[in-house]
Amino acid sequence: MEFDYNKLLEKASGVLSTKTKNESRLKIPEPDVIYEGKATIIRNFLDITEMMNRDPDDVIKYLTKEFGIGAVLSGPRLIINRKVSEDDIQSKINDYMATYVICYECKSPDTEIQKVGRTYLLVCKACGAQHPIRSNREIIENNNGIEVGKEYTVTIDSVGSAGEGIARYQGYTIYVPKAKKGERAKVIIRKIKKNVAIAELVKNE
């Protein structure tokens, strides 16, 4: 059984690394910042929001709230009405990405925001996960990773080439032999390599 887990882990890691390479092209460009008088200008602001696939007005509202100062769009540039360091700008963009762009499960940036009733959902086109949008603080607090030997309850959302169930949890892709698509299952983590894990099925819920 130990050999089987190792073999499956190596196979799964190879599949996921290929997917990661394909998604690397979606990397968001770093903000191109200059200063004019007391103003801070992000010269490639529209390029950033286009890569995020988010409405520039929504990103502007987020930044003005976080910085506590007004900002205005001028062509492709965002003009912030005081000096803000490049590090602070990058930090806020990273926080926006973590909250409103990056999938909470598989970490793909290929997402969209949907409103259902009064709730805004972050919907992932890559893994199909749907979650109410959480604050960056909540994401950090709830994303503590997984550990070998511990039990977790996961949803099997797809099936691998060898028939093993595949779940996505806390940024990990978890392969579960004998699990079926659509099941919620209690599993024990047996092997971890980077963000891929192999688990043993304990029971279906």
ROKEDO-865397 format. One record per residue (C-alpha): residue number from 0; residue in three letters; x, y, z. Coordinates in nm, 2 decimals. Last residue first. Example, Ala and Ser with C-alpha at 12.3 -4.5 7.8 and 13.67 -1.06 7.14 Angstrom:
residues 2
<r pos="1" code="SER" east="1.37" north="-0.11" up="0.71"/>
<r pos="0" code="ALA" east="1.23" north="-0.45" up="0.78"/>
This chain:
residues 205
<r pos="204" code="GLU" east="-2.08" north="1.11" up="0.44"/>
<r pos="203" code="ASN" east="-1.85" north="0.86" up="0.28"/>
<r pos="202" code="LYS" east="-1.59" north="0.68" up="0.50"/>
<r pos="201" code="VAL" east="-1.22" north="0.66" up="0.58"/>
<r pos="200" code="LEU" east="-1.08" north="0.70" up="0.22"/>
<r pos="199" code="GLU" east="-0.70" north="0.72" up="0.23"/>
<r pos="198" code="ALA" east="-0.54" north="1.04" up="0.10"/>
<r pos="197" code="ILE" east="-0.27" north="1.14" up="-0.15"/>
<r pos="196" code="ALA" east="-0.17" north="1.50" up="-0.15"/>
<r pos="195" code="VAL" east="-0.06" north="1.77" up="-0.41"/>
<r pos="194" code="ASN" east="0.04" north="2.12" up="-0.31"/>
<r pos="193" code="LYS" east="0.42" north="2.05" up="-0.26"/>
<r pos="192" code="LYS" east="0.43" north="1.67" up="-0.21"/>
<r pos="191" code="ILE" east="0.21" north="1.53" up="0.06"/>
<r pos="190" code="LYS" east="0.14" north="1.16" up="0.15"/>
<r pos="189" code="ARG" east="-0.11" north="0.98" up="0.37"/>
<r pos="188" code="ILE" east="-0.38" north="1.23" up="0.44"/>
<r pos="187" code="ILE" east="-0.68" north="1.07" up="0.61"/>
<r pos="186" code="VAL" east="-1.02" north="1.11" up="0.44"/>
<r pos="185" code="LYS" east="-1.38" north="1.18" up="0.53"/>
<r pos="184" code="ALA" east="-1.58" north="1.20" up="0.22"/>
<r pos="183" code="ARG" east="-1.84" north="1.42" up="0.06"/>
<r pos="182" code="GLU" east="-1.93" north="1.24" up="-0.26"/>
<r pos="181" code="GLY" east="-2.00" north="1.41" up="-0.60"/>
<r pos="180" code="LYS" east="-1.74" north="1.20" up="-0.79"/>
<r pos="179" code="LYS" east="-1.65" north="0.87" up="-0.63"/>
<r pos="178" code="ALA" east="-1.38" north="0.78" up="-0.38"/>
<r pos="177" code="LYS" east="-1.20" north="0.45" up="-0.43"/>
<r pos="176" code="PRO" east="-0.85" north="0.61" up="-0.43"/>
<r pos="175" code="VAL" east="-0.85" north="0.97" up="-0.30"/>
<r pos="174" code="TYR" east="-0.63" north="1.23" up="-0.48"/>
<r pos="173" code="ILE" east="-0.61" north="1.56" up="-0.30"/>
<r pos="172" code="THR" east="-0.53" north="1.89" up="-0.49"/>
<r pos="171" code="TYR" east="-0.42" north="2.13" up="-0.22"/>
<r pos="170" code="GLY" east="-0.51" north="2.50" up="-0.19"/>
<r pos="169" code="GLN" east="-0.70" north="2.45" up="0.14"/>
<r pos="168" code="TYR" east="-0.90" north="2.17" up="-0.02"/>
<r pos="167" code="ARG" east="-0.95" north="2.04" up="-0.37"/>
<r pos="166" code="ALA" east="-1.08" north="1.69" up="-0.42"/>
<r pos="165" code="ILE" east="-1.00" north="1.42" up="-0.68"/>
<r pos="164" code="GLY" east="-1.14" north="1.07" up="-0.68"/>
<r pos="163" code="GLU" east="-0.93" north="0.79" up="-0.82"/>
<r pos="162" code="GLY" east="-1.05" north="0.62" up="-1.14"/>
<r pos="161" code="ALA" east="-0.70" north="0.58" up="-1.29"/>
<r pos="160" code="SER" east="-0.73" north="0.88" up="-1.52"/>
<r pos="159" code="GLY" east="-0.85" north="1.10" up="-1.23"/>
<r pos="158" code="VAL" east="-1.21" north="1.17" up="-1.12"/>
<r pos="157" code="SER" east="-1.37" north="1.50" up="-1.04"/>
<r pos="156" code="ASP" east="-1.54" north="1.71" up="-0.76"/>
<r pos="155" code="ILE" east="-1.49" north="1.48" up="-0.46"/>
<r pos="154" code="THR" east="-1.59" north="1.70" up="-0.16"/>
<r pos="153" code="VAL" east="-1.36" north="1.69" up="0.14"/>
<r pos="152" code="THR" east="-1.38" north="1.62" up="0.51"/>
<r pos="151" code="TYR" east="-1.04" north="1.61" up="0.67"/>
<r pos="150" code="GLU" east="-0.85" north="1.36" up="0.89"/>
<r pos="149" code="LYS" east="-0.49" north="1.41" up="1.00"/>
<r pos="148" code="GLY" east="-0.20" north="1.16" up="0.93"/>
<r pos="147" code="VAL" east="0.00" north="1.39" up="0.71"/>
<r pos="146" code="GLU" east="-0.09" north="1.76" up="0.76"/>
<r pos="145" code="ILE" east="-0.30" north="2.01" up="0.57"/>
<r pos="144" code="GLY" east="-0.26" north="2.38" up="0.51"/>
<r pos="143" code="ASN" east="-0.34" north="2.67" up="0.75"/>
<r pos="142" code="ASN" east="-0.57" north="2.85" up="0.51"/>
<r pos="141" code="ASN" east="-0.85" north="2.96" up="0.75"/>
<r pos="140" code="GLU" east="-0.67" north="3.24" up="0.92"/>
<r pos="139" code="ILE" east="-0.52" north="3.37" up="0.60"/>
<r pos="138" code="ILE" east="-0.85" north="3.36" up="0.42"/>
<r pos="137" code="GLU" east="-1.03" north="3.53" up="0.71"/>
<r pos="136" code="ARG" east="-0.78" north="3.81" up="0.71"/>
<r pos="135" code="ASN" east="-0.81" north="3.86" up="0.33"/>
<r pos="134" code="SER" east="-1.19" north="3.91" up="0.38"/>
<r pos="133" code="ARG" east="-1.42" north="3.64" up="0.25"/>
<r pos="132" code="ILE" east="-1.62" north="3.62" up="-0.07"/>
<r pos="131" code="PRO" east="-1.89" north="3.35" up="-0.05"/>
<r pos="130" code="HIS" east="-1.75" north="3.04" up="-0.20"/>
<r pos="129" code="GLN" east="-1.81" north="2.85" up="-0.52"/>
<r pos="128" code="ALA" east="-1.56" north="2.58" up="-0.64"/>
<r pos="127" code="GLY" east="-1.59" north="2.47" up="-1.01"/>
<r pos="126" code="CYS" east="-1.22" north="2.36" up="-1.04"/>
<r pos="125" code="ALA" east="-1.10" north="2.58" up="-1.32"/>
<r pos="124" code="LYS" east="-1.39" north="2.82" up="-1.37"/>
<r pos="123" code="CYS" east="-1.38" north="2.92" up="-1.01"/>
<r pos="122" code="VAL" east="-1.68" north="3.11" up="-0.87"/>
<r pos="121" code="LEU" east="-1.62" north="3.38" up="-0.60"/>
<r pos="120" code="LEU" east="-1.97" north="3.44" up="-0.47"/>
<r pos="119" code="TYR" east="-2.13" north="3.77" up="-0.36"/>
<r pos="118" code="THR" east="-2.43" north="3.72" up="-0.13"/>
<r pos="117" code="ARG" east="-2.75" north="3.93" up="-0.13"/>
<r pos="116" code="GLY" east="-2.94" north="3.70" up="-0.36"/>
<r pos="115" code="VAL" east="-2.67" north="3.52" up="-0.56"/>
<r pos="114" code="LYS" east="-2.42" north="3.77" up="-0.70"/>
<r pos="113" code="GLN" east="-2.15" north="3.62" up="-0.92"/>
<r pos="112" code="ILE" east="-1.78" north="3.71" up="-0.92"/>
<r pos="111" code="GLU" east="-1.55" north="3.54" up="-1.17"/>
<r pos="110" code="THR" east="-1.25" north="3.31" up="-1.16"/>
<r pos="109" code="ASP" east="-0.95" north="3.20" up="-1.36"/>
<r pos="108" code="PRO" east="-0.69" north="3.31" up="-1.10"/>
<r pos="107" code="SER" east="-0.64" north="2.95" up="-0.99"/>
<r pos="106" code="LYS" east="-0.56" north="2.89" up="-0.63"/>
<r pos="105" code="CYS" east="-0.73" north="2.54" up="-0.62"/>
<r pos="104" code="GLU" east="-0.96" north="2.60" up="-0.32"/>
<r pos="103" code="TYR" east="-0.98" north="2.97" up="-0.23"/>
<r pos="102" code="CYS" east="-0.98" north="3.06" up="-0.60"/>
<r pos="101" code="ILE" east="-0.77" north="3.38" up="-0.66"/>
<r pos="100" code="VAL" east="-0.96" north="3.69" up="-0.78"/>
<r pos="99" code="TYR" east="-1.16" north="3.88" up="-0.51"/>
<r pos="98" code="THR" east="-0.99" north="3.81" up="-0.17"/>
<r pos="97" code="ALA" east="-0.64" north="3.70" up="-0.26"/>
<r pos="96" code="MET" east="-0.62" north="3.93" up="-0.56"/>
<r pos="95" code="TYR" east="-0.73" north="4.23" up="-0.36"/>
<r pos="94" code="ASP" east="-0.47" north="4.15" up="-0.09"/>
<r pos="93" code="ASN" east="-0.20" north="4.12" up="-0.36"/>
<r pos="92" code="ILE" east="-0.31" north="4.46" up="-0.50"/>
<r pos="91" code="LYS" east="-0.30" north="4.61" up="-0.15"/>
<r pos="90" code="SER" east="0.06" north="4.48" up="-0.09"/>
<r pos="89" code="GLN" east="0.17" north="4.60" up="-0.44"/>
<r pos="88" code="ILE" east="0.05" north="4.95" up="-0.36"/>
<r pos="87" code="ASP" east="0.21" north="4.95" up="-0.02"/>
<r pos="86" code="ASP" east="0.54" north="4.83" up="-0.16"/>
<r pos="85" code="GLU" east="0.53" north="5.09" up="-0.43"/>
<r pos="84" code="SER" east="0.49" north="5.36" up="-0.16"/>
<r pos="83" code="VAL" east="0.19" north="5.59" up="-0.16"/>
<r pos="82" code="LYS" east="0.22" north="5.97" up="-0.22"/>
<r pos="81" code="ARG" east="-0.11" north="6.15" up="-0.22"/>
<r pos="80" code="ASN" east="-0.41" north="6.19" up="-0.45"/>
<r pos="79" code="ILE" east="-0.39" north="5.86" up="-0.63"/>
<r pos="78" code="ILE" east="-0.39" north="5.88" up="-1.01"/>
<r pos="77" code="LEU" east="-0.47" north="5.55" up="-1.19"/>
<r pos="76" code="ARG" east="-0.34" north="5.54" up="-1.55"/>
<r pos="75" code="PRO" east="-0.47" north="5.37" up="-1.86"/>
<r pos="74" code="GLY" east="-0.67" north="5.68" up="-1.96"/>
<r pos="73" code="SER" east="-0.70" north="5.89" up="-1.64"/>
<r pos="72" code="LEU" east="-0.87" north="5.70" up="-1.36"/>
<r pos="71" code="VAL" east="-0.92" north="5.89" up="-1.04"/>
<r pos="70" code="ALA" east="-0.81" north="5.83" up="-0.68"/>
<r pos="69" code="GLY" east="-0.94" north="5.96" up="-0.34"/>
<r pos="68" code="ILE" east="-0.78" north="5.88" up="-0.01"/>
<r pos="67" code="GLY" east="-0.83" north="5.64" up="0.28"/>
<r pos="66" code="PHE" east="-0.57" north="5.40" up="0.14"/>
<r pos="65" code="GLU" east="-0.78" north="5.09" up="0.19"/>
<r pos="64" code="LYS" east="-1.11" north="5.25" up="0.08"/>
<r pos="63" code="THR" east="-0.95" north="5.42" up="-0.22"/>
<r pos="62" code="LEU" east="-0.79" north="5.09" up="-0.32"/>
<r pos="61" code="TYR" east="-1.11" north="4.89" up="-0.30"/>
<r pos="60" code="LYS" east="-1.32" north="5.15" up="-0.49"/>
<r pos="59" code="ILE" east="-1.04" north="5.17" up="-0.76"/>
<r pos="58" code="VAL" east="-1.05" north="4.79" up="-0.79"/>
<r pos="57" code="ASP" east="-1.43" north="4.80" up="-0.84"/>
<r pos="56" code="ASP" east="-1.40" north="5.08" up="-1.09"/>
<r pos="55" code="PRO" east="-1.14" north="4.88" up="-1.29"/>
<r pos="54" code="ASP" east="-1.39" north="4.60" up="-1.34"/>
<r pos="53" code="ARG" east="-1.21" north="4.27" up="-1.29"/>
<r pos="52" code="ASN" east="-1.05" north="4.02" up="-1.54"/>
<r pos="51" code="MET" east="-0.74" north="4.02" up="-1.32"/>
<r pos="50" code="MET" east="-0.53" north="4.06" up="-1.64"/>
<r pos="49" code="GLU" east="-0.75" north="4.35" up="-1.74"/>
<r pos="48" code="THR" east="-0.72" north="4.50" up="-1.40"/>
<r pos="47" code="ILE" east="-0.34" north="4.50" up="-1.42"/>
<r pos="46" code="ASP" east="-0.32" north="4.64" up="-1.77"/>
<r pos="45" code="LEU" east="-0.57" north="4.91" up="-1.67"/>
<r pos="44" code="PHE" east="-0.34" north="5.02" up="-1.39"/>
<r pos="43" code="ASN" east="-0.03" north="5.03" up="-1.61"/>
<r pos="42" code="ARG" east="0.08" north="5.39" up="-1.52"/>
<r pos="41" code="ILE" east="0.01" north="5.37" up="-1.15"/>
<r pos="40" code="ILE" east="0.04" north="5.74" up="-1.06"/>
<r pos="39" code="THR" east="0.11" north="5.87" up="-0.71"/>
<r pos="38" code="ALA" east="0.03" north="6.24" up="-0.65"/>
<r pos="37" code="LYS" east="0.21" north="6.49" up="-0.42"/>
<r pos="36" code="GLY" east="0.42" north="6.63" up="-0.70"/>
<r pos="35" code="GLU" east="0.42" north="6.38" up="-0.98"/>
<r pos="34" code="TYR" east="0.53" north="6.03" up="-0.86"/>
<r pos="33" code="ILE" east="0.58" north="5.72" up="-1.07"/>
<r pos="32" code="VAL" east="0.46" north="5.36" up="-1.03"/>
<r pos="31" code="ASP" east="0.45" north="5.07" up="-1.28"/>
<r pos="30" code="PRO" east="0.25" north="4.81" up="-1.08"/>
<r pos="29" code="GLU" east="0.38" north="4.46" up="-1.11"/>
<r pos="28" code="PRO" east="0.21" north="4.26" up="-1.39"/>
<r pos="27" code="ILE" east="-0.04" north="3.99" up="-1.29"/>
<r pos="26" code="LYS" east="0.07" north="3.64" up="-1.38"/>
<r pos="25" code="LEU" east="-0.19" north="3.47" up="-1.61"/>
<r pos="24" code="ARG" east="0.09" north="3.32" up="-1.83"/>
<r pos="23" code="SER" east="0.17" north="3.10" up="-1.53"/>
<r pos="22" code="GLU" east="-0.16" north="2.90" up="-1.57"/>
<r pos="21" code="ASN" east="-0.02" north="2.66" up="-1.83"/>
<r pos="20" code="LYS" east="0.29" north="2.59" up="-1.62"/>
<r pos="19" code="THR" east="0.07" north="2.52" up="-1.32"/>
<r pos="18" code="LYS" east="-0.14" north="2.27" up="-1.52"/>
<r pos="17" code="THR" east="0.18" north="2.08" up="-1.62"/>
<r pos="16" code="SER" east="0.29" north="2.08" up="-1.26"/>
<r pos="15" code="LEU" east="-0.04" north="1.93" up="-1.16"/>
<r pos="14" code="VAL" east="-0.01" north="1.63" up="-1.39"/>
<r pos="13" code="GLY" east="0.34" north="1.56" up="-1.27"/>
<r pos="12" code="SER" east="0.25" north="1.58" up="-0.91"/>
<r pos="11" code="ALA" east="-0.04" north="1.34" up="-0.96"/>
<r pos="10" code="LYS" east="0.19" north="1.07" up="-1.11"/>
<r pos="9" code="GLU" east="0.44" north="1.11" up="-0.83"/>
<r pos="8" code="LEU" east="0.17" north="1.09" up="-0.57"/>
<r pos="7" code="LEU" east="0.01" north="0.78" up="-0.73"/>
<r pos="6" code="LYS" east="0.34" north="0.60" up="-0.72"/>
<r pos="5" code="ASN" east="0.41" north="0.69" up="-0.36"/>
<r pos="4" code="TYR" east="0.06" north="0.59" up="-0.25"/>
<r pos="3" code="ASP" east="0.09" north="0.25" up="-0.43"/>
<r pos="2" code="PHE" east="0.43" north="0.18" up="-0.27"/>
<r pos="1" code="GLU" east="0.29" north="0.24" up="0.08"/>
<r pos="0" code="MET" east="0.00" north="0.00" up="0.00"/>
